[in-house]
Amino acid sequence: MAQFDLMNKNHRVLSFEYDSALHAATAILSLEEVAWAPPAILANDGTTNLAALNTWWRHRGIPASRHQIERLLLSLSLDSTAVLAEESLGLSLSDRYWIRSASSGLTWEDVNFFDNDFSDELGVLTLETPFAGAHANLMSPNSTAGGNLQKKWIVANGQRQLIKGATGLFGQEPFNEAAATSLHRRLLDADDFVPYTLIFDKRGIYSSCPEFLGANEEFVPAHDLVHTLLSTRSTVTYPQVLDAFVAAGLDETHVKEALAKMFLCDYLIANYDRHLRNFGAIRNAETLEYTRMAPIFDSGAALWCWQRHLKYPQDWDYVAPPFGEGMEPLRQVKLFDEYAWLDASRLMGWPDEAASILSQNDIMPQQRIEAIRNELERRCQVASATAARIMPVAGRR
């Protein structure tokens, strides 16, 4: 057994005993600066326990559902993605949490990936097809990058950027991200969303986006905020999500408008994957103040990329998370009454722009692209009419 500290920058949150064979903490040895703990491990009374710590740690690593994950582990001769998180000290580019050996004396300045460069060796394997007998420096933010798509972090001109690949029959996800960005630029303010660009490379086609956190900032998923307040891990409702953000200290009007923007855009692009870990709030890791809603990111699971055929009416249907057991997407739009920001005239021409972006995908049939364009046109009309009925001043700024 080894003894580790859970850290938030240089704040020692707690110490724990860790079994590297089980890839799990076996005991919490002491509580130190618990206020700086990840919200996911805190109950609503500010306490924590071993189960919560291990649940947080399991979500720290690359998920077992990641495309090509078994091949990645085999190529590196690893038994679990938890080893990747262990070897990289649990460091991430989404927040400031990490672990250290209790006797190491390491500091945040020594190890963090926001300020220190990192090797691209692991990134080559996490983005591209892993190969047998591979060797890589595992001290990398790519050891903790979540999500099902293959991806990697790079440093380009001093800026951290996330490069994401594609999966499925048509490899749509990078093009979907670009199409979503074109929509966001039309409707939203620049700080409301993370922009994605297409990268055409001899090894594949990818999307790229900048790291969106400022100095001392961390991303807190809605999941962590909601379940800090709730006594159960049951499905949640929109009022519960709203209450969680407001209880964290965010302005209710700001939260409502940010959510309305996100879910209206998700309806327009048919994003079927807006789960509770896919949106959230920004917190200052030093002051612990929640300052704003996180910008919209990760919109690649959209535009019916999961459907092989788009021939029949039922092919267009899907159930959208995150509320309850999921709901019909337009119902989500109707949950909100904050549409004064919407200038529906800005939607004119967007279906054509989205189709033009999709047309850059050489393996996507033109007939499929045209069917999607027609459905986007319909959705623009429905969304404009729905928002106008809910908020008569919609369209004015």
N, C-alpha and C positions, 0 to 999 in steps of 0.2 A: 504494500500500500504506500502511496505517496501523498504528501500534503501539499495542497495548492491554495492560492488566494484567488478569489474572484475580484477583478479590478474594474473600476470605471475611471479611465485615465489613470491618475495616481491615487485615487481614492480606493482604499482597501475595504471592499464591501463585506466579505466574510471569508473564512478559511474552511476548507473541507478536505476530507479524505477521499482519494480517488483510486479505483481499481482499474488499471489499464487493460486487464483481460476482459472485464465486463464493459469497459468504456462507460463507466457510470460512477457518480459520487456515492459513497457508502455511508458517509456521516458528515453532518455540519459540525465543525469543531468550535467555531466561535463566530459571533456576529459583531461586526465592526461598524462601518459607516453604511448602515442598511438603507438610508435615504437615497443613496446613489445606486441602489440595486436596479437591475432591469425590471420594468413594471410587470413583466410576465411572471416573475417569481414572487410578487407581493400579493397578499390578500388585501381585501378592502380595509382591514384593520392595521395594515402595515407590517404584518408578520410574514414569515416565509417558512418553508419546510423542505425536506429532502426531495419529495416527489416533484414539487414545483421546480426545484433546481434542475433535476434530471430531465424533466419535460423541456425546459428551456434549452438545455444542452443538446438534447436530441435534435431539436429544430435548428441548432447552430450550424450543423454540417450540411453537405450536399444531400438532398433527399434521395431515397432509394428509388424514386420514380423518375429520376433524371435519365434522359435519353443516353444510351451507351454507358450507363454507370457500371454495369457488371464488367464490361470490357475494360473500363478505366481501372477498376480495382484489380482485375486480373493482370493487367499490364504492369501495375506497380507492386504486385504481390502483397496486396493489403486485404484484410478480412472485413473491413468496415470503413465507411466514409468518416466515421468518428475519428479514425487515425489521422485523417487530413486535418480535422479541426484541432486535434491534440498537437500535431506537429507545428501548426501555425499559431499556437497559443490562443486559438479561438478568435483571432483578430479579424475584423471585418471593415468594409468601407461603408457600412450602413449605420454604425454607432461606434461607441468608444469603449466597449466592454472587451475584456481579455482575461486570460488566466496565466498565472506564473507559478513556478515552484516556490514554495514559501521561503526557501533559502537562497533564491537566485539573486535577489537584489536588483532585478531588472526594473526599469522605469518606462513609462509611456513613451517618453522621448527616444528611448533606445529602440523601440520595436514597432511603433505604429506605422501603418501603410499610408496614412494621409500625408505624412511628411518624408518618409523613407522610401527609397526605391525598392523594387522587388523583381525577382527573376521571372522571366516569361516561360520557363521550362514547363511548369505545370499547366499554364494557360494554353500552351500548344495542345496538350492532351485533353483539357476540359472543353475546348472549343472544337477541335478537329477529331477525327477518328483515332482513338488510342491504339497503340501498337504493342505487341508482345515484347517483353524485356525492356520496357521504357524505364528511364531514370529521370527524376525531377527533384528540384529543390521545392519542398512542400511548404516552406515559409513564404506563403503567398495568400492574398485575399481570395484567390480562386479556390482555396480550400473551404471557404465558408459561403460562397456565392450560391444563394438558393434558387429554386425554380426548376422546372422540368426541361427547359431548353439548354443545350450546350452553350457555354459562354465563357468569357474570360475578361478580367480587368487588365488594362494596359496603362502605361504612362506615355502620353504624347504631348510634347511641348509643355511639360510640367503639369498637365491636366490629367486627372484620372478619368478614363473612359471605359464604359462597359460595352463589349462586343458580343452580340448574341447571334446564334445560328438559327436554323430552321429544321422542321421535321415534317412528317406527313407526306402525302402523295404529291402535293403541289409546292411544298416549301414556301408557304405564303407568309409566314410570320414577319420576316423583315420588311416585306412590302406593306403588310398591314400596319406596322409601326409607322412607316413613312406616310401612309394614307391617313392614319389617325393624327399625325402631326400636322398634316395639311388642314385637317378639320379644326384642330385646336388653334392653329394660327389665325384662322378666319373668325372664330367665335370668342376666344378667350384672351386674357392678358398674358404677357410673356411669363410672369411668375406663377401662372396657374398650371403649367404643364412642363414636362421634360421633353425637349425636342429630340427626335430620332432622325438619323440620316442613313441612307443606303451605302454599303461598301461592296463594290464589285471586285472580287479577288480571284485569282486563278484557282484557289482552293475552294471557293464557294461564294455565296452572296450572304451578307450579314447586315444587321442593323447596329448602329452605334449611338450611344447617348452619353452625355457628360455626367459625372457624379454631381448630385444636386445639393449636397449639404454645405453649409458655410462653416466657419471656424466654430469649434466647440458644439456643433449641432449633431443630433442623432435623430434617426427615424424610429418612431414608435408605431407599430402596426395597430390598426383598430382592434384586432383580436386581443392584443395585450391590454389595452385600455378597458375594453368591454368586460373581459373576464377577471380583471382586477376588482371590478365593482359587483359582479354577479357571483352568487354562491355556487352556481352549477356551471357545467360546461355545455349547456343545452344550446339549441339554436336561438338566435337573437332576432329582435325586431328593430325597425328603424328608430322608434322612440328610445330604445335602449342604447343604440349606437350614438344617437344625438346626445343623450344624457351623459354618456361616458366622455365625449369630447368636451362638453360644457363643464362637467365636474372636474376635468383636468385644468380648467381655467381659460378655455377658449371662448371667444364671443359667440353667442348662439347664432346671430345673423350671419357672421362669417362662416360658421360651420355649415349652416343650411345652404348658403349660396354655393360654397365649394362642393358640397355633395350633389346639389342640383346640376352644377356644371358637369361633374364627372359622370353622373348617371344618364344625363341627356346625351352626352357624347357617346357613352357606352351603348345606348340604344341605337344611335345613328350608325355606329360601326359594327353593331351586333357583337359586342364583347361578352363572351359567356363565362369569363373567368375572373370577375371582380370579387374575389373572396376577401375575408377579413384581414388577411396578411398582405393584401395587394393595394391597400390605401391606409392612410393614417395621419399622424400629426408629427410636427417637428418640435423637439425639446432641446433646450440648452443644457448640455451635459454638466456644466459647472453650477449654474444657478438653479437648475431643475425646473425652470419655467417653460411651459408650453407656449410657443410663440405664434404658431400658424398651422394651418392644414398643410400637409405635404402636397407638392405638385402632382398632377396626374402622371403616372408612369405605367409601363408594362401593359400595352394595349395590343399585343401581337396575336392573342388568342381571339381573333375576330374575323369578320367578313366570311363567316361560314367555312373557315379553313378545315374544320373537322368533318365536313360533309363531302363525300366522294361525288355525289350527284346533286344537282339542284334542278330537278325536273318536276317535282310534285310539290303541292302546297305544304305538306308536312315537312319537307326538306328544309324549310326556312324557319321552322319552329324550334325553340329551345327554352330552357328554364334558366333564369339568371340568378346567381347568388347576389348578395350574401344573406338576405333576410329570410327567416323561417327556413323552410325546406326549399327555398327558391321560388320565384314567381315569374309570371309573364312579363317580359321586359318593359312594355309600355306602362304596366302598373307601377313600376318603380318611378318612372317619370312623373306619374300622378301623385306620388307621395309628397312631392315638394311644391311649394308655392313661391319659390324665389327665382322668378324668371325675368325680372326687370332688366337683367344684364343682356338678355338675348336679342340680338338684331337678326331676325330671320332672313333678311335680305342677303346676309353674308353667306347663306347656304347656296345661293344661286351659282350654279357651275361647279359646285364641289363634287357631285357624283361623277361628272366628266373628269375632273382632276384625279379623283381616286382611281377611276378606270385607267387613266393614262399611267398612273404609278404601277398598277397591277400588270399593265401590258409590258412592263420591263421584265416580267417573269417569263422566260422563254418556254417553260414547261406548263404554263397555264393556258388552257384553250380559250380562244377569243370568245367563243359562245358562253363560257362560264363567266368571263369578265363582263360581258354585256348583260347577262342575267343579274349579276351583282349590281351593276350600274343602275339597272331599272329598279331594283329593290331599294337601293339607296335613295333614288329619286322619290319613291313612294314614302320612305321613312322621313325624309326631309319635310314633305308635305304634312304628314301626320304629326310630327314633332312640333312644327310651327303652329298648326291648328290647336293642338293640345295645350301648348304653353300659352297661347293667346286666350284660351278659355279659362285656364287656371289663373293667369295674371294678366288682366286686360292691358296693363301698361307694357307688356312684353314688347320688345322692339325699340323701346326708348332707352337712351343712355343719359 
